[in-house]
Amino acid sequence: METVTISQITASLRKLPMEKLSEVYDFVMFLSERANLPPSIHEEGELYAIDTMLASEDVLRRDWDSPEEDAAWAHL
């Protein structure tokens, strides 16, 4: 894997639209939190379904937790 510097990351972040920065932040927080999960969940570097769930929870909440979404599903 290629080494990436903080300055390279910062330069790339500055090019992103503002609305994408919250997604980047969510992912960074996910990586930080995942590092603190018990070893039994991450054996030998394998990804489990919980990883995907944790990574997408905040992003999906922004899309799904809205009046428009509630109205679209109200008839069910």
Backbone as XML, in Angstrom:
<?xml version="1.0"?>
<chain id="A" units="angstrom">
  <residue number="1" name="MET">
    <atom name="N" x="0.840" y="-1.189" z="0.000"/>
    <atom name="CA" x="0.000" y="0.000" z="0.000"/>
    <atom name="C" x="0.879" y="1.244" z="0.000"/>
  </residue>
  <residue number="2" name="GLU">
    <atom name="N" x="0.494" y="2.204" z="-0.802"/>
    <atom name="CA" x="1.262" y="3.441" z="-0.921"/>
    <atom name="C" x="1.117" y="4.284" z="0.350"/>
  </residue>
  <residue number="3" name="THR">
    <atom name="N" x="2.205" y="4.896" z="0.757"/>
    <atom name="CA" x="2.173" y="5.788" z="1.917"/>
    <atom name="C" x="1.506" y="7.098" z="1.522"/>
  </residue>
  <residue number="4" name="VAL">
    <atom name="N" x="0.595" y="7.546" z="2.368"/>
    <atom name="CA" x="-0.123" y="8.795" z="2.132"/>
    <atom name="C" x="0.186" y="9.735" z="3.285"/>
  </residue>
  <residue number="5" name="THR">
    <atom name="N" x="0.447" y="10.978" z="2.944"/>
    <atom name="CA" x="0.768" y="11.953" z="3.985"/>
    <atom name="C" x="-0.479" y="12.751" z="4.372"/>
  </residue>
  <residue number="6" name="ILE">
    <atom name="N" x="-0.428" y="13.369" z="5.529"/>
    <atom name="CA" x="-1.531" y="14.200" z="5.988"/>
    <atom name="C" x="-1.725" y="15.382" z="5.031"/>
  </residue>
  <residue number="7" name="SER">
    <atom name="N" x="-0.652" y="15.924" z="4.516"/>
    <atom name="CA" x="-0.788" y="17.045" z="3.577"/>
    <atom name="C" x="-1.492" y="16.613" z="2.290"/>
  </residue>
  <residue number="8" name="GLN">
    <atom name="N" x="-1.275" y="15.393" z="1.827"/>
    <atom name="CA" x="-1.985" y="14.891" z="0.651"/>
    <atom name="C" x="-3.477" y="14.742" z="0.945"/>
  </residue>
  <residue number="9" name="ILE">
    <atom name="N" x="-3.786" y="14.223" z="2.124"/>
    <atom name="CA" x="-5.187" y="14.070" z="2.525"/>
    <atom name="C" x="-5.845" y="15.439" z="2.629"/>
  </residue>
  <residue number="10" name="THR">
    <atom name="N" x="-5.172" y="16.374" z="3.263"/>
    <atom name="CA" x="-5.710" y="17.722" z="3.425"/>
    <atom name="C" x="-5.959" y="18.371" z="2.063"/>
  </residue>
  <residue number="11" name="ALA">
    <atom name="N" x="-5.038" y="18.222" z="1.152"/>
    <atom name="CA" x="-5.204" y="18.797" z="-0.189"/>
    <atom name="C" x="-6.421" y="18.191" z="-0.890"/>
  </residue>
  <residue number="12" name="SER">
    <atom name="N" x="-6.613" y="16.899" z="-0.745"/>
    <atom name="CA" x="-7.776" y="16.242" z="-1.357"/>
    <atom name="C" x="-9.071" y="16.691" z="-0.693"/>
  </residue>
  <residue number="13" name="LEU">
    <atom name="N" x="-9.054" y="16.851" z="0.633"/>
    <atom name="CA" x="-10.245" y="17.309" z="1.346"/>
    <atom name="C" x="-10.662" y="18.698" z="0.900"/>
  </residue>
  <residue number="14" name="ARG">
    <atom name="N" x="-9.694" y="19.559" z="0.653"/>
    <atom name="CA" x="-9.997" y="20.932" z="0.242"/>
    <atom name="C" x="-10.700" y="20.979" z="-1.122"/>
  </residue>
  <residue number="15" name="LYS">
    <atom name="N" x="-10.567" y="19.939" z="-1.923"/>
    <atom name="CA" x="-11.194" y="19.897" z="-3.241"/>
    <atom name="C" x="-12.629" y="19.367" z="-3.195"/>
  </residue>
  <residue number="16" name="LEU">
    <atom name="N" x="-13.007" y="18.765" z="-2.078"/>
    <atom name="CA" x="-14.344" y="18.173" z="-1.973"/>
    <atom name="C" x="-15.410" y="19.238" z="-1.734"/>
  </residue>
  <residue number="17" name="PRO">
    <atom name="N" x="-16.621" y="18.974" z="-2.239"/>
    <atom name="CA" x="-17.730" y="19.861" z="-1.902"/>
    <atom name="C" x="-18.039" y="19.752" z="-0.404"/>
  </residue>
  <residue number="18" name="MET">
    <atom name="N" x="-18.569" y="20.814" z="0.186"/>
    <atom name="CA" x="-18.836" y="20.849" z="1.623"/>
    <atom name="C" x="-19.708" y="19.680" z="2.073"/>
  </residue>
  <residue number="19" name="GLU">
    <atom name="N" x="-20.714" y="19.298" z="1.285"/>
    <atom name="CA" x="-21.618" y="18.224" z="1.705"/>
    <atom name="C" x="-20.915" y="16.866" z="1.804"/>
  </residue>
  <residue number="20" name="LYS">
    <atom name="N" x="-19.808" y="16.704" z="1.147"/>
    <atom name="CA" x="-19.062" y="15.443" z="1.217"/>
    <atom name="C" x="-18.180" y="15.370" z="2.459"/>
  </residue>
  <residue number="21" name="LEU">
    <atom name="N" x="-17.859" y="16.505" z="3.048"/>
    <atom name="CA" x="-16.982" y="16.502" z="4.215"/>
    <atom name="C" x="-17.590" y="15.763" z="5.393"/>
  </residue>
  <residue number="22" name="SER">
    <atom name="N" x="-18.912" y="15.827" z="5.570"/>
    <atom name="CA" x="-19.524" y="15.097" z="6.672"/>
    <atom name="C" x="-19.429" y="13.593" z="6.448"/>
  </residue>
  <residue number="23" name="GLU">
    <atom name="N" x="-19.495" y="13.148" z="5.191"/>
    <atom name="CA" x="-19.320" y="11.728" z="4.904"/>
    <atom name="C" x="-17.896" y="11.281" z="5.219"/>
  </residue>
  <residue number="24" name="VAL">
    <atom name="N" x="-16.932" y="12.117" z="4.863"/>
    <atom name="CA" x="-15.540" y="11.798" z="5.167"/>
    <atom name="C" x="-15.352" y="11.716" z="6.682"/>
  </residue>
  <residue number="25" name="TYR">
    <atom name="N" x="-15.928" y="12.674" z="7.393"/>
    <atom name="CA" x="-15.823" y="12.681" z="8.852"/>
    <atom name="C" x="-16.457" y="11.430" z="9.445"/>
  </residue>
  <residue number="26" name="ASP">
    <atom name="N" x="-17.636" y="11.032" z="8.944"/>
    <atom name="CA" x="-18.278" y="9.809" z="9.430"/>
    <atom name="C" x="-17.373" y="8.600" z="9.234"/>
  </residue>
  <residue number="27" name="PHE">
    <atom name="N" x="-16.714" y="8.536" z="8.079"/>
    <atom name="CA" x="-15.844" y="7.401" z="7.805"/>
    <atom name="C" x="-14.620" y="7.403" z="8.715"/>
  </residue>
  <residue number="28" name="VAL">
    <atom name="N" x="-14.048" y="8.577" z="8.939"/>
    <atom name="CA" x="-12.897" y="8.678" z="9.843"/>
    <atom name="C" x="-13.303" y="8.246" z="11.251"/>
  </residue>
  <residue number="29" name="MET">
    <atom name="N" x="-14.480" y="8.670" z="11.693"/>
    <atom name="CA" x="-14.969" y="8.273" z="13.014"/>
    <atom name="C" x="-15.207" y="6.762" z="13.070"/>
  </residue>
  <residue number="30" name="PHE">
    <atom name="N" x="-15.743" y="6.203" z="11.995"/>
    <atom name="CA" x="-15.935" y="4.756" z="11.916"/>
    <atom name="C" x="-14.615" y="4.026" z="12.071"/>
  </residue>
  <residue number="31" name="LEU">
    <atom name="N" x="-13.596" y="4.469" z="11.352"/>
    <atom name="CA" x="-12.283" y="3.820" z="11.463"/>
    <atom name="C" x="-11.736" y="3.917" z="12.879"/>
  </residue>
  <residue number="32" name="SER">
    <atom name="N" x="-11.928" y="5.065" z="13.502"/>
    <atom name="CA" x="-11.455" y="5.246" z="14.873"/>
    <atom name="C" x="-12.192" y="4.329" z="15.834"/>
  </residue>
  <residue number="33" name="GLU">
    <atom name="N" x="-13.505" y="4.254" z="15.685"/>
    <atom name="CA" x="-14.309" y="3.407" z="16.564"/>
    <atom name="C" x="-14.032" y="1.934" z="16.321"/>
  </residue>
  <residue number="34" name="ARG">
    <atom name="N" x="-13.859" y="1.550" z="15.066"/>
    <atom name="CA" x="-13.619" y="0.141" z="14.738"/>
    <atom name="C" x="-12.330" y="-0.359" z="15.378"/>
  </residue>
  <residue number="35" name="ALA">
    <atom name="N" x="-11.361" y="0.518" z="15.477"/>
    <atom name="CA" x="-10.079" y="0.132" z="16.076"/>
    <atom name="C" x="-10.245" y="-0.233" z="17.553"/>
  </residue>
  <residue number="36" name="ASN">
    <atom name="N" x="-11.321" y="0.241" z="18.173"/>
    <atom name="CA" x="-11.562" y="-0.037" z="19.585"/>
    <atom name="C" x="-12.513" y="-1.196" z="19.824"/>
  </residue>
  <residue number="37" name="LEU">
    <atom name="N" x="-12.995" y="-1.868" z="18.759"/>
    <atom name="CA" x="-13.902" y="-2.999" z="18.936"/>
    <atom name="C" x="-13.143" y="-4.211" z="19.455"/>
  </residue>
  <residue number="38" name="PRO">
    <atom name="N" x="-13.845" y="-5.104" z="20.140"/>
    <atom name="CA" x="-13.188" y="-6.314" z="20.655"/>
    <atom name="C" x="-12.557" y="-7.142" z="19.537"/>
  </residue>
  <residue number="39" name="PRO">
    <atom name="N" x="-11.430" y="-7.792" z="19.800"/>
    <atom name="CA" x="-10.733" y="-8.564" z="18.764"/>
    <atom name="C" x="-11.581" y="-9.662" z="18.146"/>
  </residue>
  <residue number="40" name="SER">
    <atom name="N" x="-12.546" y="-10.205" z="18.872"/>
    <atom name="CA" x="-13.356" y="-11.298" z="18.348"/>
    <atom name="C" x="-14.164" y="-10.882" z="17.112"/>
  </residue>
  <residue number="41" name="ILE">
    <atom name="N" x="-14.429" y="-9.587" z="16.959"/>
    <atom name="CA" x="-15.201" y="-9.124" z="15.817"/>
    <atom name="C" x="-14.326" y="-9.006" z="14.566"/>
  </residue>
  <residue number="42" name="HIS">
    <atom name="N" x="-13.042" y="-8.765" z="14.743"/>
    <atom name="CA" x="-12.125" y="-8.565" z="13.619"/>
    <atom name="C" x="-10.993" y="-9.577" z="13.659"/>
  </residue>
  <residue number="43" name="GLU">
    <atom name="N" x="-11.307" y="-10.802" z="13.337"/>
    <atom name="CA" x="-10.278" y="-11.832" z="13.337"/>
    <atom name="C" x="-9.543" y="-11.830" z="12.006"/>
  </residue>
  <residue number="44" name="GLU">
    <atom name="N" x="-8.263" y="-11.812" z="12.065"/>
    <atom name="CA" x="-7.394" y="-11.919" z="10.886"/>
    <atom name="C" x="-7.742" y="-10.905" z="9.799"/>
  </residue>
  <residue number="45" name="GLY">
    <atom name="N" x="-8.150" y="-9.712" z="10.181"/>
    <atom name="CA" x="-8.395" y="-8.640" z="9.233"/>
    <atom name="C" x="-9.641" y="-8.781" z="8.385"/>
  </residue>
  <residue number="46" name="GLU">
    <atom name="N" x="-10.498" y="-9.773" z="8.656"/>
    <atom name="CA" x="-11.702" y="-9.955" z="7.863"/>
    <atom name="C" x="-12.741" y="-8.901" z="8.227"/>
  </residue>
  <residue number="47" name="LEU">
    <atom name="N" x="-13.467" y="-8.461" z="7.214"/>
    <atom name="CA" x="-14.555" y="-7.528" z="7.453"/>
    <atom name="C" x="-15.835" y="-8.314" z="7.702"/>
  </residue>
  <residue number="48" name="TYR">
    <atom name="N" x="-16.612" y="-7.868" z="8.630"/>
    <atom name="CA" x="-17.877" y="-8.496" z="8.954"/>
    <atom name="C" x="-19.002" y="-7.524" z="8.658"/>
  </residue>
  <residue number="49" name="ALA">
    <atom name="N" x="-20.222" y="-8.018" z="8.664"/>
    <atom name="CA" x="-21.385" y="-7.185" z="8.363"/>
    <atom name="C" x="-21.480" y="-5.997" z="9.311"/>
  </residue>
  <residue number="50" name="ILE">
    <atom name="N" x="-21.055" y="-6.173" z="10.542"/>
    <atom name="CA" x="-21.130" y="-5.070" z="11.502"/>
    <atom name="C" x="-20.282" y="-3.882" z="11.050"/>
  </residue>
  <residue number="51" name="ASP">
    <atom name="N" x="-19.198" y="-4.139" z="10.364"/>
    <atom name="CA" x="-18.361" y="-3.048" z="9.851"/>
    <atom name="C" x="-19.156" y="-2.167" z="8.888"/>
  </residue>
  <residue number="52" name="THR">
    <atom name="N" x="-19.858" y="-2.801" z="7.960"/>
    <atom name="CA" x="-20.660" y="-2.061" z="7.001"/>
    <atom name="C" x="-21.782" y="-1.315" z="7.701"/>
  </residue>
  <residue number="53" name="MET">
    <atom name="N" x="-22.421" y="-1.984" z="8.664"/>
    <atom name="CA" x="-23.501" y="-1.350" z="9.401"/>
    <atom name="C" x="-23.012" y="-0.094" z="10.122"/>
  </residue>
  <residue number="54" name="LEU">
    <atom name="N" x="-21.910" y="-0.210" z="10.820"/>
    <atom name="CA" x="-21.387" y="0.922" z="11.568"/>
    <atom name="C" x="-20.931" y="2.048" z="10.646"/>
  </residue>
  <residue number="55" name="ALA">
    <atom name="N" x="-20.349" y="1.687" z="9.517"/>
    <atom name="CA" x="-19.845" y="2.697" z="8.592"/>
    <atom name="C" x="-20.975" y="3.487" z="7.942"/>
  </residue>
  <residue number="56" name="SER">
    <atom name="N" x="-22.105" y="2.835" z="7.695"/>
    <atom name="CA" x="-23.178" y="3.499" z="6.957"/>
    <atom name="C" x="-24.259" y="4.103" z="7.842"/>
  </residue>
  <residue number="57" name="GLU">
    <atom name="N" x="-24.266" y="3.797" z="9.119"/>
    <atom name="CA" x="-25.365" y="4.221" z="9.988"/>
    <atom name="C" x="-25.606" y="5.725" z="9.973"/>
  </residue>
  <residue number="58" name="ASP">
    <atom name="N" x="-24.599" y="6.538" z="10.213"/>
    <atom name="CA" x="-24.786" y="7.988" z="10.253"/>
    <atom name="C" x="-25.153" y="8.568" z="8.899"/>
  </residue>
  <residue number="59" name="VAL">
    <atom name="N" x="-24.535" y="8.047" z="7.848"/>
    <atom name="CA" x="-24.821" y="8.558" z="6.505"/>
    <atom name="C" x="-26.266" y="8.237" z="6.130"/>
  </residue>
  <residue number="60" name="LEU">
    <atom name="N" x="-26.689" y="7.001" z="6.378"/>
    <atom name="CA" x="-28.055" y="6.621" z="6.045"/>
    <atom name="C" x="-29.072" y="7.360" z="6.910"/>
  </residue>
  <residue number="61" name="ARG">
    <atom name="N" x="-28.736" y="7.598" z="8.163"/>
    <atom name="CA" x="-29.645" y="8.329" z="9.038"/>
    <atom name="C" x="-29.968" y="9.703" z="8.460"/>
  </residue>
  <residue number="62" name="ARG">
    <atom name="N" x="-28.977" y="10.383" z="7.887"/>
    <atom name="CA" x="-29.213" y="11.700" z="7.291"/>
    <atom name="C" x="-30.227" y="11.624" z="6.152"/>
  </residue>
  <residue number="63" name="ASP">
    <atom name="N" x="-30.152" y="10.538" z="5.358"/>
    <atom name="CA" x="-31.077" y="10.388" z="4.236"/>
    <atom name="C" x="-32.447" y="9.886" z="4.674"/>
  </residue>
  <residue number="64" name="TRP">
    <atom name="N" x="-32.475" y="8.954" z="5.614"/>
    <atom name="CA" x="-33.730" y="8.297" z="5.980"/>
    <atom name="C" x="-34.508" y="9.025" z="7.067"/>
  </residue>
  <residue number="65" name="ASP">
    <atom name="N" x="-33.867" y="9.784" z="7.887"/>
    <atom name="CA" x="-34.534" y="10.440" z="9.007"/>
    <atom name="C" x="-34.977" y="11.844" z="8.585"/>
  </residue>
  <residue number="66" name="SER">
    <atom name="N" x="-35.959" y="11.872" z="7.670"/>
    <atom name="CA" x="-36.426" y="13.153" z="7.146"/>
    <atom name="C" x="-37.940" y="13.097" z="6.967"/>
  </residue>
  <residue number="67" name="PRO">
    <atom name="N" x="-38.590" y="14.243" z="6.983"/>
    <atom name="CA" x="-40.039" y="14.282" z="6.759"/>
    <atom name="C" x="-40.437" y="13.702" z="5.396"/>
  </residue>
  <residue number="68" name="GLU">
    <atom name="N" x="-39.620" y="13.953" z="4.376"/>
    <atom name="CA" x="-39.915" y="13.419" z="3.040"/>
    <atom name="C" x="-39.901" y="11.894" z="3.047"/>
  </residue>
  <residue number="69" name="GLU">
    <atom name="N" x="-38.939" y="11.330" z="3.709"/>
    <atom name="CA" x="-38.836" y="9.876" z="3.779"/>
    <atom name="C" x="-39.993" y="9.300" z="4.600"/>
  </residue>
  <residue number="70" name="ASP">
    <atom name="N" x="-40.332" y="9.956" z="5.704"/>
    <atom name="CA" x="-41.459" y="9.512" z="6.514"/>
    <atom name="C" x="-42.754" y="9.528" z="5.699"/>
  </residue>
  <residue number="71" name="ALA">
    <atom name="N" x="-42.954" y="10.569" z="4.910"/>
    <atom name="CA" x="-44.149" y="10.658" z="4.089"/>
    <atom name="C" x="-44.177" y="9.560" z="3.027"/>
  </residue>
  <residue number="72" name="ALA">
    <atom name="N" x="-43.044" y="9.256" z="2.465"/>
    <atom name="CA" x="-42.985" y="8.222" z="1.420"/>
    <atom name="C" x="-43.330" y="6.847" z="1.961"/>
  </residue>
  <residue number="73" name="TRP">
    <atom name="N" x="-43.066" y="6.585" z="3.231"/>
    <atom name="CA" x="-43.318" y="5.265" z="3.817"/>
    <atom name="C" x="-44.561" y="5.243" z="4.714"/>
  </residue>
  <residue number="74" name="ALA">
    <atom name="N" x="-45.256" y="6.345" z="4.820"/>
    <atom name="CA" x="-46.401" y="6.446" z="5.745"/>
    <atom name="C" x="-47.528" y="5.467" z="5.411"/>
  </residue>
  <residue number="75" name="HIS">
    <atom name="N" x="-47.706" y="5.122" z="4.153"/>
    <atom name="CA" x="-48.818" y="4.240" z="3.759"/>
    <atom name="C" x="-48.552" y="2.760" z="4.055"/>
  </residue>
  <residue number="76" name="LEU">
    <atom name="N" x="-47.384" y="2.411" z="4.470"/>
    <atom name="CA" x="-47.064" y="0.999" z="4.733"/>
    <atom name="C" x="-47.390" y="0.571" z="6.141"/>
  </residue>
</chain>
